Every structure is written in structure tokens, then in C-alpha cells.
Amino acid sequence: MKRLTTFAFLLSAFSATSYAEEVVEDKSKNSFIAGVSAGGSYISKESEYNFNTIIGIDDIPGDFKTGHFGFNYGLKLGYDISIQPFGYVRVYANYTNIIINADRILGKFNAHSIGINADYRYEFSNGLSLFAGLGISVNITNTTGLGDYTTAGFNVGGGILYNILSFLELELRLSYIGYDINDRRSNYIPPDITGPNNMPITSHLVDINNPISLSLGVNARF
């Protein structure tokens, strides 16, 4: 009976060791990834109002700054490269759409971003990783109030990734899309904005700041 028990223990230990080695081997393999995400986004804008005088255009003291929340969704496709024991590098292409509901100045804000990115990821606990990365992007922005524009930019992001299964991940990401949005003139003058001595406002300059997004995603590895 003792021999049988000893044999069973050794067999179990060998099986556990083999399984652990297999898991490590699987984790070290390169793999393709495909993912979807959704979350919230925030942009802010500043309005500068001007009025005509005999010497040209003078600024009304102070800028009017407002912020706007909306939502985003995205897709990604890439390749995960193991650089054990240092972690992983993930190279991927992504598409993100940021939508801000109608504002009295912007109208509807709809920003499309197509990027190529690289993330460095380090697994500090079993299945739990921290990552950070950057990339380049082409950004197509549509507004009903200030027109449309396309510009190149960059992406910076980071967050937490958790392996639910060997082929499935949860990803929480905070990202910033940086691109140069030129100041735009708006014909809309809010009725509550007036110049000194009730002089009529004749010019409205709008400066839109870059969007910040927080999203939760699901990635499949294959």
C-alpha cells in the first residue's frame, strides 16, 4: 500500500510539473491578438469672443472653457511577441471612434482615429500584467458646428491586462490622442455673451483640446 501511495504521489508531482512547464511554454509563445473595446471619452474646448472697434479687434477678458463627456468604441488586430524573461511586446493596428453628443458650439463631435502602435507588457503576477505604449495615427474629425478636418498625430496609453483564459484577456486602458487641431471660427454667438458696454460680439474663436479616453476591452489570442 505504501508503494502504491508513493507511486501515486510521484505520478501526481510529475504531472503537475509537466503541466506547469506546459503553461510556461504556452505563455512564452508568440500569438496573434484581436480585440474590441468600449468606454468613455472627454474633450474640452475654449471659446474666445471678440468685438469690433475703430482700431480692429479686441479680446474680451477671459476665455470660456467647457468640458464634454462622450463614449468610444474600438477594434484592434496585432501580434504578441514574447521577450522572456523581460515580458512581451505587442504590435498592433487599431481603430477608435470617439463620439460627443451635440454641443451648442461644436454640434456633434465624431473623431475617427486609425493607428499603428506598440505596447510593452510586464506580467508581475499570474495572469495580471501592466502595460504602456505609444503609436502614430491618422485622425479624421467631423463636427457639425466647426466643419471637418484630418490630421496626423500620436497615441499614448497604458493600463492593466488580465488573462481570464489562455486565449482570452480583459484590458483596461487609459489613452490620450494627441494631434494639432487648428483654432476654428464659429458663426454662433451665444445670447448670454456680450462685449463691454453691450457692444455686439462679431467674432468667435474655438480651440478644441485633445481627447482622453478610458476603455474596457476583450482580446482573443490565437
Disulfide bonds with the S-S distance in Angstrom:
none
